[in-house]
Amino acid sequence: MWNNLYNVRDRFYSRKSVRDYLNIKLNIDVINVLIDIGFSGPVSGGLKCVFIREISNSKEKRICYKGAYYQEHVLKAPHIFLIGCNDSIIKKKYNREYVNVFSCQNSVIAAQNIIIAAHEFGLGTCFIGAIRKDILVEGLNLDKGYNPWCILCLGLNRGDNIEI
């Protein structure tokens, strides 16, 4: 058991943020599995409030680029996940003082699940928490109550030797 524990630890430590991606789109089945894994994490009160939006078209990527304070790797990533919560759902169960905290926690847990799963698939990710929510909400026409918390860049790492 303990040897396996060290292997798990080593897998976590081998993960790194990736900011340079191959210009190769991933199979939709991979995207869907990663999204499903994002939804598998714990959420406040068991509510189905997390949203994960996959973005791969250039128009929406440019909005995310602007919303991430012009970080170049947002444009380089073949896929982006915008992750957040529908705060309207959380407000139905919790007092206002908890909504923002639970919204953030639920979102970053979903992001972390995707990061770990992507690493196991041999994919690179970069978590971006410094975002301009107003630009993302308006530019991507998010529904009322949708509160984005992070952008997750995703793709094949240009620095890896991958056989395709």
C-alpha positions in Angstrom: 0.0 0.0 0.0 2.7 2.5 0.9 4.6 2.1 -2.3 1.5 2.9 -4.2 1.0 6.0 -2.1 4.4 7.2 -3.2 3.6 6.5 -6.8 0.5 8.6 -6.4 2.5 11.4 -4.9 5.0 11.3 -7.7 2.2 11.6 -10.3 1.0 14.8 -8.6 4.5 16.2 -8.5 5.2 15.4 -12.1 2.3 17.7 -13.2 3.3 21.2 -14.4 1.5 24.1 -15.9 1.7 24.2 -19.7 1.7 27.4 -21.7 2.8 26.2 -25.1 0.5 23.8 -27.0 0.5 21.9 -30.2 -2.2 23.2 -32.6 -4.1 19.9 -32.5 -7.7 19.6 -31.4 -8.6 16.8 -29.0 -11.2 14.2 -29.7 -14.7 15.2 -28.5 -14.8 12.0 -26.4 -11.8 13.1 -24.5 -13.3 16.6 -23.9 -16.6 15.0 -22.8 -14.8 12.6 -20.3 -12.9 15.6 -18.9 -16.0 17.6 -18.4 -17.8 14.6 -16.8 -14.8 14.2 -14.4 -15.1 17.9 -13.6 -18.7 17.4 -12.6 -17.7 14.4 -10.4 -16.3 16.4 -7.5 -18.0 17.4 -4.3 -20.2 20.5 -4.4 -22.0 22.4 -1.7 -25.2 20.7 -0.6 -24.9 18.3 -3.5 -26.3 21.0 -5.8 -25.9 20.7 -9.6 -24.5 24.3 -9.9 -21.1 23.9 -11.6 -20.9 24.9 -15.2 -18.0 23.9 -17.5 -18.0 25.5 -21.0 -15.6 24.2 -23.6 -14.3 26.9 -25.9 -12.3 26.2 -29.0 -13.4 28.7 -31.6 -11.2 31.7 -32.2 -13.9 34.4 -31.5 -14.6 33.1 -28.0 -10.9 32.4 -27.3 -10.2 36.0 -28.0 -12.8 37.0 -25.4 -11.1 34.7 -22.9 -7.7 36.1 -23.9 -9.0 39.6 -23.0 -10.8 38.3 -19.9 -7.5 36.7 -18.7 -5.5 39.9 -18.9 -4.1 39.1 -22.4 -2.2 36.0 -21.4 -0.9 34.6 -24.7 -1.2 30.9 -23.8 -5.0 31.4 -23.8 -4.8 31.9 -27.6 -2.3 29.0 -28.0 -4.4 26.4 -26.3 -6.6 24.4 -28.7 -9.2 24.1 -25.9 -10.3 26.2 -23.0 -12.6 25.4 -20.2 -14.5 28.2 -18.6 -15.5 27.0 -15.1 -17.8 28.5 -12.7 -21.1 28.2 -10.9 -24.7 29.1 -11.4 -25.0 31.2 -8.2 -28.8 31.3 -8.6 -28.9 27.6 -7.7 -26.7 28.1 -4.6 -28.8 31.1 -3.4 -31.9 28.8 -3.2 -30.3 26.7 -0.4 -27.7 29.0 1.3 -27.6 32.5 2.8 -26.0 35.2 0.7 -22.8 35.3 2.8 -22.0 31.7 1.7 -22.9 32.0 -2.0 -19.6 33.5 -3.2 -17.4 31.2 -1.1 -19.3 28.0 -2.1 -19.4 29.1 -5.8 -15.6 29.6 -5.8 -14.9 26.3 -3.9 -17.2 24.3 -6.2 -15.6 25.7 -9.3 -11.9 25.2 -8.4 -12.6 21.6 -7.2 -14.1 20.9 -10.7 -11.0 22.5 -12.3 -8.6 20.5 -10.1 -10.4 17.2 -11.1 -10.0 18.1 -14.7 -6.3 19.1 -14.2 -5.5 15.7 -12.6 -7.4 13.7 -15.2 -5.8 15.6 -18.1 -2.4 14.9 -16.7 -3.2 11.2 -16.6 -4.2 11.4 -20.2 -0.9 13.0 -21.0 -2.4 16.5 -21.7 -1.1 19.8 -20.5 -3.2 22.4 -18.6 -2.8 25.8 -17.2 -5.1 27.2 -14.5 -5.9 30.9 -14.8 -7.6 32.4 -11.8 -6.9 36.0 -12.5 -9.8 36.8 -14.8 -12.0 39.7 -15.6 -15.5 38.3 -14.9 -17.3 41.2 -16.4 -15.6 40.7 -19.8 -16.3 37.0 -19.8 -19.9 37.3 -18.7 -20.7 40.0 -21.3 -18.5 38.7 -24.1 -19.7 35.1 -23.8 -23.3 36.0 -23.1 -23.5 34.0 -19.9 -26.9 33.5 -18.4 -27.9 35.5 -15.4 -26.5 34.0 -12.2 -23.5 32.4 -14.0 -20.3 33.3 -12.1 -17.0 32.3 -13.8 -14.1 31.6 -11.5 -11.3 30.3 -13.7 -10.1 29.5 -17.2 -8.4 26.2 -17.8 -6.2 26.0 -20.9 -5.9 22.5 -22.3 -4.0 20.7 -25.0 -1.0 18.6 -26.0 2.2 20.1 -24.6 4.5 21.3 -27.4 7.5 20.4 -25.3 6.6 16.7 -25.0 7.7 14.0 -27.5 4.4 12.7 -28.4 3.6 10.2 -31.2 0.4 11.1 -32.9 
